[in-house]
Amino acid sequence: MTAKTAPNHTPGNRASPRERNRARRRITSQRYAGVVYMEDELMHKEFHIGDVLSVTTGILVSPRLIAGVYDVLNYMTGESVYTHQIPRISQEAGPVLIRQHPWLAEIDLSDVIPDSWRERLDTIIAEHGEMITVEPMTDNEHERIDPLSELAEKVHPDKIVIVQ
């Protein structure tokens, strides 16, 4: 199996961070259904607007509940996100999503209550559409931390049980 490298990489030269990110995006794209290459080769995938708003606002309005949040964060990081990582990665992903779609910053869900979230989401869908395109985060936008090491920073290592 040959290694995949960035276009301008030669064995004597190191690839620039931009080339490494582009190569990573091309390799990562093989893992996800629904991924499309744009003209500049940055891949993207469509998600339900409720999934994306759950990440940007911190208020769960995804029709698929927490599964929608996991899907967005897993896609944006190229990792399998653990539950304890959701708050940190959401803080990284939220601004990235708003840079991709600035109008997301205007949506305030602070007044949503458990009985009204579906109605509010329907109003947003009527205005902006049901699906929204998301691009993955770059290495500069996301800090990769081993999930078990990160968990050990939050709870005592004696309380961590690894199931295999």
N, C-alpha and C positions, 0 to 999 in steps of 0.2 A: 504494500500500500504506500503510495507516495504522499508526502506531506503537502498540504495546501498552503500556499504562500500568497502574499499580496502581489499585485501585478508588477511593481517595479523592484521587487526584492531579488537580489542576487546573493549567492552564498557568502561573498565577502562583505556585504553591507547589511546593516540591520534595518529592518522595516521601520518606518516612522509610526508613531502612535495612530495616526489616521489610517495608514495602510493596515495595521494590525486590527483596528476596529472594523474596517470594511471586510477583511478576511474573516473575522469572527462572525460578522453578520451573515456572510454567505454560508459559512459552515453551519451556523445555528439554524438557518432557514430550513435545513433539511429535516429538522425535528418537528416542525409545526405545520399542521394542515391549515390551509387558508392564507398562507403567507404569500405575498406578491412582491416582486421586484419593481421598484420605481425606476425611472430613467437613470437616476444617479446611483442605482444599485442599493439604496437603503431599503430594507424590507419593511413592510408594515402589515398589520393584521387588524381586522375590524372586530370591535367588541360592543356589547350593548352599552348604551350611554349610562345606564344605572350602575354597571360594573365600574366604569371610569369615574363617575361622580362619587362612588363609595370611596375610591382612593383619594380623590382631590379634596373632598370635604370631610372625610372621616365619619360620615353618617351613612349607615348601611341602607342603600336604596336599590340594591341589585335584586332583580327578580329571582336570581339564583342564589341569593343570600351570600354567605361567605365564599362559596365556590367561585362566584364571579370575581371577587377580590383576588383570590388565589390565582385564577387564570390570568388576570391582567399583570399581576406582579411576577408570576412565573415567566410570562412571555417577555416582559420588559427587562428582566434580569438574566434570562437564559438559564435560570437555576430552578430547583424545586424548593420553594420557600417554606420554611417551618413556621408554625403558628406564632412563636415568640418573636419572629423576625418581622412580622407584618407591620407593627408600628414604625420601626426604623426605616424599612424599605418604602413604606407609604410616604414618609417624610421626604425621601429622596425622589420618589416617582411623581408626587404631586406637582412640584414645580416644573418637572420635565413635561408632564402632560399639559400644563398651562402654557408652557412655551410652544408646544405643538399646536395648541388650540386656545388662544388667548381669551376667547369668549367664556371659557370654563370658569375663569376667575370671577365673572359676574354672577354666577349662580350661587345663591346663598340658601342653604338648607337648614339653617339653625332653628327655624320654626317648625320643622317637620316632627310629627309625633307618630307613634306606632300605628295609629288608626288612619293617618292621612298620607303616608309616604307613597302609596300607589297612585293616588289621585294627583299628587304633586309631580310624580315621575311622568304620568301621562301628559300633563301640561307641558313639561320640558320636551318630551318626545314630539308633541305636536309642533313645537317651535323649532327644534333643532334636528329632528330625525331620531330614529331608534338606534342606529349604529354609528360608531365613531372610529376613525382610523387611528391606530397607535403604532408608534415606532419603538424599538427597544432602546434602553438606556446604553450609553457608551461607558467605557471603563472609567472615564472621568466623572460620570454622573452617579455611579453606583460603587459603593465600597463592598467588595466581596469579603465576607467573614465566614469562617467555618461555623456551621450552625451549632455544633456541640460546644465549641469554644465560646461562642456568644451566649449560649444557655448557661455555661459554667460561670459567666460573669454576672448572671442574674440570680441564680440559685446555687446553693452549696453543691459541689460535685457529688457528695454522698447521696443526694436526692435525685440524681439523674440515673434513670434506668434505661439501658439501651436494649431494645428488643430486636433480635435478628431473625 
